[in-house]
Amino acid sequence: MKKYSLTMILFVIISFSCSNNDSVKHESINAIDYTALNRSIDNQISTLSKITINSSNEHKFLQFFKTQPLVANSNKSFPKEKIIKIKLAPHYNKKENDFMINFYQDLANSYDNKITELLNSKRVLLNKSNFSKNFKNEASFLFNTIEKTANEINYISNKTQTNKTGKTGGFGDCISQKGKGIGRGIVGGMVLGGISGAITGATVGTVSFPGLGTATGAVAGAVFGAAKGAITGGLVELTWAFIDCSMERNRLEIYYMNTEDFYIDFIIPNDLDQQEFYTFNDSDFLLNSLLNTSEDTPIRFIE
C-alpha cells in the first residue's frame, strides 16, 4: 500500500468489511463546518485556472498516455451500454446509497452543458425527500462542488477556443466538441476520492481536514475525499480532452492514461491541502473505463 497526497484508490471491488460499515453508521457529521470546507474547496478549484495545458507544453502530459491508431467512427461498433461495477463510501444507508448511485449514473450520462440542469433537478428531489439533515447537507455540498468544478472546466475549455488573434480554431474547437467527459471525470474522481478518504479517516487515526477540524472517522474523510476527488477528476478529464485533440492531428487516439503517475507528478504539486490519502495499485481502472466510453454508449453502474 502506498500513500500519496490527494490520490485515490481502486475503483471497484474495494470494500470495507461489514463490521466497518456498522461502526461508520454510528459516526456523526454534525461537526462538519461546511462554510470552512467550501472555502477550502473554492481555493482548490481556483488553482485550475492557473494550470496551463496547451501545445507548447503538451509533451509534459503525453508521458501519461498510451495511444493507438485512430479508427473512424463509421467503422466502430458501440455497445448498447457499458456496465461498470462501483462501491461507494460506507457511511450511506441503503436509501442514501441508491440515491447517490443513481445520481452518479445520471451525471456520467449527462452532456457537459446539461450538468447544471441535472444538479438543479436533483436538488429539488433532495429537498422534497425525507432524507436526514446530515445527508441533505452533505449531498448539497457535493452538488455545489460539482457545479463549481464543471463551470471552471467549461470556462477553461472555452478559453482555449480563442487564439491570440481572437480567432477560433485548433484545439479549442476540438475540445468544445467533447460531450460527456466532464461529468464522467468528476464521477470517477468522487467515487475513488470518497472511498479513499473514508479509509484514510478510519485507519490513519486523527486527521486534520479543512472544515472538519481534527476529526477521526470514515465519514469526515469520505466527505472531504469526494469533494477533492471531483476536482481531481475534472482535471484528469481536461487533460485527457486536450491530449485526445492533440493526437487527432496524427490520426491517433487514447486508449489508456496512467492516472497514478499523473496524480504523483502533476496533481500533488498543485494540491493546496497536501493531505495524505491512501491509494491502491490499479487505481487507473475507473477513470479509464469512463473516459474511454463513447458518449453514444450509456453507462450503467452496479454494485
Long-range contacts (C-beta under 8 A, 24 or more apart in sequence): 1-278, 1-279, 1-280, 2-278, 2-279, 2-280, 2-281, 3-276, 3-277, 3-278, 3-279, 4-263, 4-264, 4-268, 4-276, 4-277, 4-279, 5-267, 5-268, 5-271, 5-273, 5-274, 5-275, 5-276, 5-277, 6-228, 6-232, 6-263, 6-267, 6-268, 6-271, 6-273, 6-274, 6-275, 6-277, 7-196, 7-260, 7-263, 7-264, 7-267, 7-268, 7-277, 7-279, 7-283, 8-189, 8-192, 8-193, 8-195, 8-196, 8-225, 8-229, 8-232, 8-263, 8-277, 8-279, 8-283, 9-192, 9-195, 9-196, 9-199, 9-278, 9-279, 9-280, 9-283, 10-192, 10-280, 10-281, 10-282, 10-283, 10-285, 10-286, 11-84, 11-86, 11-188, 11-191, 11-192, 11-283, 11-285, 11-286, 11-287, 11-289, 12-84, 12-85, 12-86, 12-87, 12-285, 12-286, 13-85, 13-87, 14-87, 14-195, 14-280, 15-87, 15-90, 16-90, 16-198, 16-199, 16-202, 16-218, 20-90, 20-202, 20-218, 21-90, 24-90, 24-91, 24-198, 24-202, 24-217, 24-218, 24-219, 25-91, 25-93, 27-91, 27-217, 27-218, 27-219, 27-220, 28-134, 28-219, 29-134, 29-137, 29-138, 29-219, 29-220, 29-223, 30-134, 31-212, 31-213, 31-215, 31-220, 32-137, 32-138, 32-211, 32-212, 32-220, 32-223, 33-211, 33-212, 33-213, 34-137, 34-141, 34-211, 35-211, 36-210, 36-211, 37-141, 37-209, 37-210, 37-211, 37-212, 37-223, 37-224, 37-227, 38-141, 38-144, 38-211, 39-210, 39-211, 40-210, 40-211, 40-272, 40-273, 41-145, 41-148, 41-227, 41-228, 41-231, 42-148, 43-272, 44-228, 44-231, 44-271, 44-272, 44-273, 45-145, 45-148, 45-149, 45-152, 45-231, 47-270, 47-272, 48-149, 48-152, 48-153, 48-156, 48-231, 48-234, 48-235, 48-238, 49-152, 49-155, 49-156, 51-235, 51-270, 53-238, 53-239, 53-242, 54-160, 54-171, 54-242, 55-170, 55-171, 55-246, 58-242, 58-243, 58-246, 61-239, 61-242, 61-243, 61-266, 62-243, 62-246, 63-261, 64-239, 64-257, 64-258, 64-259, 64-261, 64-262, 64-265, 64-266, 65-240, 65-243, 65-247, 65-254, 65-256, 65-257, 65-258, 66-254, 66-255, 66-256, 66-257, 66-258, 67-247, 67-252, 67-253, 67-254, 67-255, 68-252, 68-253, 68-255, 69-251, 69-252, 69-253, 70-247, 70-248, 70-251, 70-252, 70-253, 71-253, 76-294, 78-294, 78-296, 78-297, 79-297, 80-297, 80-298, 81-297, 81-298, 81-299, 81-300, 82-289, 82-293, 82-297, 82-298, 82-299, 82-300, 83-300, 83-301, 83-302, 84-286, 84-289, 84-290, 84-299, 84-300, 84-301, 84-302, 85-301, 85-302, 85-303, 86-191, 86-286, 86-301, 86-302, 86-303, 87-195, 87-303, 88-191, 88-194, 88-195, 89-194, 89-195, 89-197, 89-198, 89-218, 89-222, 89-225, 89-226, 90-198, 90-218, 90-222, 91-198, 91-218, 91-219, 91-222, 92-135, 95-131, 96-131, 96-135, 99-126, 99-129, 99-131, 99-139, 100-139, 101-301, 101-303, 104-187, 104-190, 104-191, 104-301, 105-299, 105-300, 105-301, 107-146, 107-183, 107-184, 107-186, 107-187, 108-180, 108-183, 108-184, 108-187, 108-290, 108-299, 108-301, 109-180, 109-183, 109-298, 109-299, 110-180, 110-183, 111-179, 111-180, 111-183, 111-295, 112-150, 112-154, 112-178, 112-179, 112-180, 112-181, 112-182, 112-183, 113-154, 115-146, 115-147, 115-150, 115-182, 115-183, 116-147, 116-150, 116-151, 119-143, 119-146, 119-147, 138-223, 141-223, 141-227, 142-190, 142-223, 142-226, 142-227, 142-230, 145-227, 145-230, 145-231, 146-186, 146-190, 146-230, 149-186, 149-230, 149-231, 149-234, 150-182, 150-183, 150-186, 150-234, 152-234, 153-182, 153-234, 153-235, 153-237, 153-238, 154-182, 156-238, 157-238, 157-241, 160-242, 171-242, 171-245, 171-246, 174-244, 174-245, 174-248, 175-241, 175-242, 175-245, 178-241, 178-244, 179-295, 180-295, 181-237, 181-240, 181-241, 181-291, 182-234, 182-237, 184-237, 184-290, 184-291, 184-293, 184-299, 185-233, 185-234, 185-235, 185-236, 185-237, 185-238, 185-240, 185-287, 185-290, 185-291, 186-230, 186-233, 186-234, 186-237, 187-233, 187-290, 188-229, 188-233, 188-236, 188-286, 188-287, 188-290, 188-291, 189-229, 189-230, 189-231, 189-232, 189-233, 189-234, 189-236, 189-287, 190-226, 190-227, 190-229, 190-230, 190-233, 191-226, 191-229, 191-286, 192-229, 192-233, 192-283, 192-286, 192-287, 193-225, 193-226, 193-227, 193-228, 193-229, 193-230, 193-232, 193-233, 193-277, 194-222, 194-223, 194-225, 194-226, 194-229, 195-222, 195-225, 196-221, 196-225, 196-229, 196-277, 196-278, 196-279, 197-221, 197-222, 197-223, 197-224, 197-225, 197-226, 197-228, 197-229, 197-277, 198-222, 198-225, 199-278, 200-225, 200-275, 200-276, 200-277, 200-278, 203-278, 204-276, 204-278, 207-275, 208-275, 209-275, 210-273, 224-275, 225-277, 228-273, 228-275, 232-263, 232-267, 233-287, 235-267, 236-262, 236-287, 236-291, 237-291, 239-266, 240-291, 254-291, 254-292, 255-292, 256-284, 256-288, 256-292, 257-284, 257-287, 257-288, 257-291, 258-284, 259-283, 259-284, 259-287, 259-288, 260-284
